[in-house]
Amino acid sequence: MQPTPQASGPTAAERPSQGQGAASPPVRPHPRDVLLGPQAQSHLLPVCDHYSGVEVRMRKSLQLQAEMTQEFGTCVFDVTLDCEDGAPVGLEAGHARLVASLATEAAPEARVAVRVHAVDHPAFANDVDIVASEAGHRLCHIMVPKVESVDDVLRVERALARAGAAHLPVHALIESPAAVQRVFDIAAHPAVQSLSFGLMDFVSAHGGAIPAHGMSSAGQFSHPLVVRAKLEIAAACHAHGKVPSHCVVMEFADAGAMRDAAGRAANELGYTRMWSIHPAQIRAILQAFAPRQDDIEDASKIIAAAADADWAPISHGGTLHDRASFRFYWQVLERAHHTGRVLPAAVRHWFDSAVSPVHS
């Protein structure tokens, strides 16, 4: 949409009040409601999703989440407790009960999710029954690996409904060429909130046609088939108002590789969220996905001026802006808030008075 010139006449502050006496000032709508509308909730996920499956690491992850929430004033990463790769073979039910217990015991403000087994795994139904029925009220979502089609999403929906947790959003892990082919249909399903890319399984599914380098922090951004899959997933998510979540970086001891991969995922491929598999990766992801300070300052000035104009078109720095650009700059501020950045005073009140979403 092209900006339209701002109409002449009195500003909101100059307009005379209606009626007699000193009327109370009207309650202004929240920018999120004005600018995002029905999709307001789709952009509120933390930019980092941290995975752990061993009991001691799961407990440490929840503790770290609480500490960083205190540090930043908002929850800056989800903790996903892992039943798929965390459960010892043959002991899946016990591990699911442990995960449900940890989720239930987590702090009220914690954002905790669970990755269950794939829908065709023998442990899937039991995972969902235990985790969703015992801890569904505390979970922010369910992550399902190896989602191949909408039929798999429907199967997850039915399992959640049987467990009394039909409200839980579904996060789907796309891990095969066939799933990539169907990714727009999967993203369109109302229960799906986010799609993630499963790099290792995707490369393995090609039977050696993609070399091992395609799984590395550098190769995953250069091999055409891998890059194509990432772009398809990101495009499908943005087409349907869902959150694209980038895959892991296995070289967790290489801080430079982590920063580079997170930066490229955010700035080149359109991802707004990324997996972490080691606590050292969390801050690198936050830094890469956070807006620059100059962008935060510009966004705050534009949004504050737009609110003063009751969201009519404005001129800022010689450039016209209307709701199309207001929406972009508001999302810059939301991203800044959810990555722990300090916001300018002109816009901070919209976030200080808001309750960070724990359950979507």
N, C-alpha and C positions, 0 to 999 in steps of 0.2 A: 504494500500500500504506500502511495506517495503522500508525504506530509502535505497538509493543506494549511494555508496561511491562517494565523490566529486572528479571529474576528476582533474588530475594534470595539471599544466600549469598556465599561468598568470591570475591574478584576473581581474575583470572589471576595477579596477583603474590602472592596469599595462599594459593593452592591448594598443598597439599603435593606434593612431588615423589614419583614412583613409584619403587620399587626401592631398593636399597641404594647408599650412597655418593653422591658429588657427580656428578650427571649433567650432561652438557652441555645448555645451554638449547636448546629446540627452535628450529629455523630458521623464522622467521615468513614466511608467504607475502607477496609484494609486494601492496600495495593494488590495483594495476592488475589482478592476477590474481583477487583476491577479488571486486572490484566490477564489473569490466567484462567478464570472461570472454572469449568468442569475439570480441567487438567491440573488444577492447583496442587493436588496431592501427588502427582506423578513426578515432581521434581524435588521431593523432600527427602530422598534417601541419602544417607551419608556417602561420601565419595569412596570410602574404603570398606571392603568386606573382608574381615580377618578370619581365617580358617584354622581350627585346631581340633584334634581328635583324641589325643592322649589325655587322661584325666588331669595330670599335673599341669599340662599346658592349657587345657581348657579353663582350669581355675585361675591360672595366671593371666589368661587373656581377659577374663571377666574383671579381674582386679585392675589390670591395665586400663580397660575401658573406663572404669569408675574413676581412676586417677586422672585420665586425660579429659574426661568430662568435667571434672573439677577444675582442671587447668584452663580449659578453653571456654567453659561456660555453656557448652552444648555437646551432645554426643557426636563425636567426629568419626567413629567407625562402628560398624556392626560386628558382632561376634557370631560366627556360624559354627556351631558344634557339629562335628562330623561323624555320622554313622556309617557312611559308605567306606571311606578309607581308614576310619578310626577303630572300627569294630574288629576284634580278632575273629577269624573264621570259626564258625560253630558257636560263638558267644554273642551273636548279634542282639538277641533279646536282652541280655544283661546290659550290654552297652547302651541300648536304647533307653532302658530304665535309668541308667546313670545320667545320660544326657537330659532326660526329662526332669530328673531331680535337680541337676545343676541349673537348668533354665528356671525352674520354679523357685529356687532359692536365690536367684539373682536379684540385685537391687531393683526397686520399682521403676527407676528411670532407665534401666538397662535396655539396650536393643539386642535381643538374642534371637537367633534363627537356628534351624537344624537342617543339615543335609541328610536326607534319607537315601536308601538304596534305590536303584532304577526300578521302573515299574515292572520289568520282567524278571527281577531278582526274587528268589524265594523269601527274602526277608522284608520286601517292600511293605506288604500289607501289615505285618506285625510292627514294623517301624512306625508307620503312620498311626496305627491303633494306639500304641503305647505313648508316643511322643505327643501326638495331637490331643488325645483324650486327657492325658495327665498334665500337659503343659501348654496346651493350645492358647489358653488365656494370657500367657506370658510371652508368646512368640510374636515376632514382627513379620515373619514369613517362613515358608517351607521351600528349601532348595531341592530340586529334583534333577539328578544327573541323567545323561543319555536320553534326553527327550528327542524323539524322532518325528513326531507328528502331533496334530491336534488331538488325535485319539488318545495319545499318552496323557495329554493335559486333562481330557475328560475322565480318564481313569483316576488321575490324582484327585480331581474334584469329587468323584464318588467316594473315594476312600476318606477324604477329609470330612465329607458330610456324614458318613457312617460313624466317624470318631467325634462328631459334635463340634467340628472346627471348620465349617464351611466358609467362615469369614476370612480365613488366612489367605493372603496373597501367595501366588506361586511364582517362584523364580526358576527358570528353566535353563539347563546347561546344554548348549548346542555343541555336539562332539563328532559329527560325521558329515560327509558330503551330502548325504540324503537329507539330513536335518537342515543343512544350509539351504538346500533347494526349497524346503517348505517353510523357511523361517518367517516369511511375511504372514502366512496363515497362523503360525504359532503365536507371533507377536500380537495378532489381532484379537486373540481370545481374551475376554474380559477378566478372567481370573489371573492372567499373567501380568506381573508387575515389572519384571526385569528379565533380560536374557544375558547369559554369560557365554563366553567362548571357551571350550575345552581344548586347549592347544595340543596337549600330548596325545589324546585319543584321536583327534582330528588327523594329525600327522600319521599316526599308526594305522589309521583306517585306509591309507593309500598304499599299503602293501610295499613299502620301500620306494615308491615313486617320488616321495619328498625326502630328501636326505635329513640326517640327524640335525644338521645345522639349522633346519627349519624350526626346531624347537628351542633354539638358543635365544638369548635376549636380543641379539642383532639379527639373526636369520629370520625370526618371525616377522620382521618388518621389511624383509627384502624378497622372500619367496613369493611369487605371484599368486599361487593357490591359497597360501595362508592369508596374505593381505586381502585377497578377494573375499574370503570367508568373513574376515573381520569387518570389512566394509558392508557386506550384505546384512550382517547382524546389526550393525549400527544403524544402517538405513531403515531396516524393518522396525527397529525400536522407535526411531524418530517419526516414522510414518504413522505409528499407532500410539504415540504418547507414552512409551515405555522407556525404561532405563537400560542402556547398554553398559554391560560390565566387562571390563577387559580381563584377559587371562593372567595367570601367574608369571612371575619371573623366577626361574628355578635357581639362578645364581644369587642366592640371598646374601652371600658374603660380599658381593661386588656392589658397593653403594653407587658407583658411577653408572653401572649398567641398569640398576634399578631406577635411578633418576631419569636416565635417557629414555627408557622404555615407558615410564609413566608419562613423561612429557610428550612423547610422540603419540601415545594413545589418546591423550587429552587434546592435543593441538592439531594433529594430522588426521586422525581416524574418527573423531566425533564421539569418543567414549566419555561418559560422565561418572564412571565408577570403576574400581579396579580391585582385584583380589590381592590379599596379602597372605603369605604363608609363614612369615617370620616377623616378630615384633619390630625388628629393625627396619622393615619395609614400610611401616605405617606412616611415619612422618615424611618419608620421601614421597609417598602418594599424596598426602595432604598438601605438600608444597607444590607438587606438579599440577594438581588439579585446582589450586587456589588462584583466583584472579590476581593480577599485578596490582600493587598499591595505587598506581596512577589510574588504572581502570576503575578501582573501587571509588576513588575520589570523584572521578568524572560521573560515574553512575549515581553516586549519592546526590550530587548537585542537580543532575537532570531529574531524578525521581522527586526530590524535594520541591523543585520548581513546578513539576507536573502536578503534584498533589495540591500545591497552592493555587494552581489554575483549574482545579477540579477536573484534571485529566484532559483538558482541552489542549490543542497544539500549542507548543511554546517555541521560542527561539533561544538557543544556547550556544554561545561562542560563534555566532554567525551561521548556525545550522538549524533548520527547522526539525522538530521532533513531534511525533504523534504517538498514538497507542502502540503502533507496531514497534517503534524503537523503544518506547517506555517498557514494553514487555521484555525486550532483550536486556535493558539495563537493570530492571528489577531482578531478573534471573542472575545477573552478575552479583548483585548484593546477596541474594539467597545463597549462592555458591560460596561467597566470602564468609558468610555467617556459619555455614555448615563445614567450613574448613578451619574454623577457629580464628578468623581474622577479626581485628578490632574495627568496628564500623564507625564512620564519622557521626558526630552527635546529631546531625540533621536527620538521619534515618534510623538511628539506633533504637528509638522508642518502639518502632514497629516490631523489632525482634526481642527487645527486653520484655515486652508485655505479652509476647506469644509463648505458648507452650510448645517446646520441641516435640514433634510427634514420636511417640514410643510405639504405638500400634497403628498401622496404616489401615 
